[in-house]
C-alpha cells in the first residue's frame, strides 16, 4: 500500500484539477453578471437588484447543515457529488423556467428566478463546503499550499475559457432566439449548467482519500466540541472585514467604467482575461511560498497590492480611461489572497471537525457579503437617480473602498500564523 500512495495522490490531484477547470468554465459561462441581466429583463432595478444578488448569501446560512448531511451520507464525497449535480440542474431551471415557459405569469418570473438562483447557490455552497473537507483530507499538509495554488491556476484558466465563450454566445446576433424560445442569455446559462454538470464526473472518479491522509467521517455533530477556536475566530474577523472592504465600493467599480469612462464590454473582458492569466501564473508560486513561509505573509503582501486598486479608478477619466488597467493589474494579487485563505481555513479547522469549521467560515462570510451588497445598493441609489457620467460622483465611494481595504491590510497581523496539529492516524473508512 505505501508504494501506491504517491500514485493515488497524483490521481486525486489530477481529477480535482479537472473538476476545477470544468466548474470554472461553467462559472464563466453563467456568472452573476448574466443572472443580473436576466433579472433586469424581468423587472429588477436599483435596490431591488441588490436584493436579487444578496438573497443567496443570506440563504447560505443553510450550509450550516453540511456536517449533519455529510454524516447521514457517510462521506464528504457523496455529499459533494450530489450537491454539485443538483446545483447544475437548478441553474438550468433558473435560466429556463422564469424566462420563457408560458404558464409562469410575467409578474412572477422574477420571483421564480430569485428562488431558483438562491436554491442553486445554496446547494452549491453545501457542495463547496464538503469539497474542501474532502480536499483537506487528500492534500498532504507539507504540499497543501502548492496544490491549492495549482487548483487555483486551473480555476482561472477555466474562467477565461468560460468568459470568452459566454461573451460569444450572449452577443450572438444570428437570430433573436437561438433555440425555440430561448434567448442567447438563456442558452449561455444552460451551457454553464451543462459544464458544471460535466464537472461532477471527475469527482465521481476521485478517490475518497489519497492513501496519505485518512478518509474519516466527521465527528458526530451532536457531540460537544469547540469549533470557534481563537485561530478560527481571528480568521473569521479578518475575512468578514475583507468581504466588507471588497464589496462596499463594488457597485461604483462596476458602473463607472461603462457610465462615466465609456469603456466597452470587450475592452473590460480583455482586461479581465489578462488579469486571470496573471493570476494563473502567480497562484502556484504563491502556494509554494505559503508552504514555505506560512499563509499569513502571502495574504498580507497580496492585500498590500490589492489595496492600491481603487486609486487607479480615481485617476481614470473619460479622456484617459486606461488608468483602470492598473486596478486590474493590482487584482492579480487576489491569487495570493485566494490561495492563502484557502490554505489557512484548512489549517485552523480543528481535526475531526472540519465540516463544522468550514461551514461556519463560509456562512459568516456569506452574511457579511450579503449585508455589504445591500449597503452598496443603498449607496449606489443616488448615482442611479442622478448623473452617472461625472467621475467625481464615484469619488467618495472609491475613497471609502480604499480606506476599508487599507484598514483590513493593517489588521493582517491578527491572522493565525500556523497550522493546527494533524489529526491522529486512523484506519481508512
N, C-alpha and C positions, 0 to 999 in steps of 0.2 A: 504493500500500500504506500509506504513512503516514497517509492520511486515514481508513483503515479501522481503525487501531489503537484509538482510543477506543471504537469500536463493538464490536470484538472483546473488549476488556477488559470492557465493560459486560455483554455476553452471557455471558462466562465467569463473572463475579462473580454474576450473577443465577442461573445454573444451579448454581454452587457453594452458594449460599444455599438454593436449593430442595432440594438434596441434604441439607444440614444440617438443615433443618426436618423432612423426611420421615424421615431417620435418627433424629432425636431423638424423634419420635413413636413409632417402633418401640422405642427405648431406654426411653421412658417406659412403654410397654405391657409390656415384658419386662425390668424392671430386675433387678439382682442379688437384690433382696428377693424377687421372685417365684420365682427359682430356689432361694432359701433355703427357701421354703415347700414347693416340690416335693421338695427333698432331705429335709426333715424328714418329709414324708409317706412317704418311702422308707426311713426309719430313721436318718438322720443326727442326731446330737445332740452338744452340748458341744463338745469339742475336735475331734471328727470334722467338725463343721460348718465349723470354721476351715480344715481341710484341703480341704474341698469348694470354699471360696471362694479359697483360696490356690493351688490346683492350676493354674489358667490363668496365674497370674502367673509361676510357675516354668517352665511350658511356654513362656512368652513369649520365652525365650531363642532360640527358633526364628526369631524375627523378624530375627535377625542374617543370615539367608539372603536378606533382601529385596534387597540390591544385586545378588546373583547372579541372582535370579529376574527382576528388572527388566531386566537386561542381556540375559537369554535371551529375554524377550518383546519387548524393543526400546523400551519406553517406560513411564513410571510410570502412564500412563492405562490401558494394557492390564492391568497387574498389579492396579491398584486396582479396576477393574470386575470382573475375575474373582474377586478375593478377597472383595469385598463380596457378590457374587452367591452365592458358595459359603458364606459365613458365614451368610447369611439361611436357606439351606437347612439348614445344620447346626443352627441354632437351632430350626427346626421339628422336626428329628429329636430334639433334646434334650427337647422337650416331649412328643412322641407316643410314641416307641419305649419308653422306660422306664416310661411312665405306664400304658398300658392294653393293649399288644399281648401277647396271651396266651402266645406262645412264649417270652417272656423270663421266666425264673424270678423270683419275688419277691425272693429274696436277691441277684440280680444286677442288679436295676433301678437301684439306687443307683450301682453301678459304671458302668452304661451311661450314666446321666445325667451323671456326672462326666466321663466320656470325651467325650461329645458336647458338653458345656458347655465343656470345655477346648479341644476342637478348634475350636468356634465362635469362642471368644475369640482363639485363636492366629491363625486365618485373618483375623479382623477386625483384629488388631494389624498384620498384614502389609499389609492394605488401608489402614489409617490411616497407616502409615509412608510408603507410596507416595503417598497422597493429599497429605501435607504436602510431599513433594518436588515434586509437581505444582503445588500452590498456591504454593510458593515461587518457581516459575518463571512463574506467572501474575500474582501480586500485585507491582506495581512497588514498589521499595524505599521511595520517599517516602510511599506510601499504605498500606504494609503494616499498620501498627498499626490504622488506621481500618477497613480492610477485614476484618481479623481480628476487630475489635470488632463489626462488623455481622454477621459469620458467627456469633459467639458469641450475639448477640441472637436470631438465628433458631434456634439450638440451644436456648436457654432457652424460647423460645416453643413449640417443638415438644415439649419435655419437659413443659411444663404441659398441653398437649393430651393427650399420651400418658398421663401420670399420672392425669388425671381419667377418661379413657376406660378405662384399666386398672382403676381402682377400681370403676367402674360394672360392668364385665364380671365382675371377680373376686368382687364382692359380690352378684351376681345370685342371687336366691332363687326364681326362677320354676320351676326344676327342678334336681334334684341333678346332672343331666348335660344340657348344652346341646345337644351333637351326639353321638349314638350313645353311645360310652363315654368321651367327653371331659368332664372337669370344667370349671367356669368358669376355673380357673387354667390348664388346658391350652389352652383357647380363647384366653385372654388372651395366652399365649406365642405361639400361632400367629398372632394378629393382629399382634403385634410383629414376627414374622418376615416377614409379608406387607408391613408398612410399610417394613421395611428393604430388602426386595426391590424395592419401588417406588422407593426412594431411589437405586437404581442407574441408573434411566432418565435423570435429569439428567446423570449422569456420562458416559453414552454420548454424549449430545449436546454435552457441554462440549468446547471447543477444547483441543487438546494444549498450545498456547501462546496467549498473548493478543495476539501481534503486538508486544508491548512488550519481553518477555523471551524469550530463545531456548528452544526445546523440545529441549534436548540430552539425550542419553542419559548415564547415569552413567559416569564413567571406569571402565575395566576393573578389576574387583575384585581381580585378582591383582597389579596394579601397586602398587609400594611407595608409600605416601602417608601422611602424618601426619594422622590424623583427630583424635586426642586432643590438640588444641592447648591452651595454657594457659587460653584463654577457655572452651573446652568442658569442660575439667577442673573449673574453678571452678563452672560451671553444673551439672555433674553432682553435685559435692559438695553444693551448696546444695539442689538439687531432691531428692536422696536423703534429706537430713536433713528436708526438708519432708514427704516421704512418710512418714517415721517419725513426725514430730510429728503429722501428721493422723490416722494410723492407730492410734497406741498407746492412745488413750482412746476410740476409736470404738465398741468393744463396750459400754462404760459409757454413752456417749451414746445408743446405740441401744436399750438395755434400760431405762434409768432412766425415761424418760417413761411407758412402759407399766406397768412393775412397781412403781415407787416413787411416781410422781406421779399415776397413774390417768388419764392423758390418752388419749383415744380416737384411733383412726387418722384419722377425718375431721378432727379438730382439728389433728393434725400435718400432714395433707395440705394443709389451709388455710394453715398457716404456711409450708410448703414452696412453695406456689403464690405467696404474696406475696413470698417470698424470690426466686423465679425472675423474677417481674415486676420486682422491683428490679434484678436482675442484667441483665435485658434492656434496661432503661432506661440503666443505667450503662455497659454494655460499649462501645458506640460512642464515648461521650465519653472513656472511659479509653483507648481505642485511639488517638483523636486526640491525647491528651496524651502517649502513648507515642511517637508520631511526632515530636512537638514537643520533648519533654524527655528522651526515652530510656525504655527499658523498665524500667531499674533503679529509678528513683524511683517509678514506678507500682506495681511489685512491693513495694517497701519500705513504702510508705504503706498499701497494701492489707493486707499482713501485719500491720501495726500495728493495724489494726481487727480482723482475724480473731483475733488473739491474745487478745482480750478475751472471746471466746465462752464458754470454759469457766467463767468467773466467774459467768455467768448461771445455769448449771446448779448451781453451788454455792449460789446464792441461792434456788433453787427448793425448794419443799416441797409436800406434799400439800394444804396449805391455801392456798398461793399458787403454783400450777404455772406461771402465765403469765409468770414470770420467763424461762422458756425462750424466749419470743418475742424477748427481747433477743439471744439467741445466733443466732437466725435472721436478725435484723437485721444482726448482725455478718457473717454468712456472705454477705450481699450483696456484700461486698468480695472474695469469691472471683472475681468477674468480672474484677477487676484482676489477680489472680494468673494466671487462665487466659489472658487476653489478653497480659499481659506475658511470661509464659513461652513462649507460642506464638510471639510475635514474637522473643524472644531466641534460641530454639533455631534459628530460621531465620537469624538474624544471625550466629551463631557457627559455623554449618556451613561448612566450607571449600568454596569454589566448586568445582563438579565432583565433590564427594564428599559431597553432601548425604544420599544414602541411607544410607551407612555411618555418618555422623554421627548422623542421626536414629534409626537402628536401635540404635546404642549408647546414646543418650539414653533411649529408651523401655525398653530391656532393663534398664539399671541401675535405673530407677525401678520396673519390674515386680518385680525381685528384692527390692528394698527393701520394696515394698508387700506381697509375699507373706510375707517374713520377719516383717513387723510384724503381719500378720493372725494368723500362728501365735502370736506373742508375746502379742497381745491375747487370743487364745483361752485361753492358759495363765493369763493374769492374770484372765480372766473366770471361770474354772472355780470358784474359791472362792465367787463370787457366786451361781453356779448351784446350788452344793451347799448354800449357806446361805440366810439370809433376804435376799430382794431387794427387800423393801418398805421397808427402812430407808435413807433417803437418805444417811446417814453412811457406808454401806458403799461408796459410789461416790466418796467424797471424795478418797481418795489417788490413784485413777486419774485423776480430773479434774484434780487438782493436778499430777500428772505431765504430763498433756497441756498444761496451761498453761505449765509450765516449759519443755517441749520447744518449743512454739510461740514462746515469748519468746526462747529461745536462737537459733532459726532467724532470727527477725526481726532480732536484733542482729548476725547474720552477713551481712546483706544487702549490706554494702559489698564483699564478695568477688565479687559478681556482675559479669559483664562490663558495661562501660559503653557500648559502641558496636558498630556492625556491622562485619563484615569487608568488605574491598574487593569491589565487584561483579565477577563473572566477566567476562572479555573477551568482546566480541560475537563470535558465530559464526553461521553460516548455520543457518536453521531446518531441522530434520531433516524 
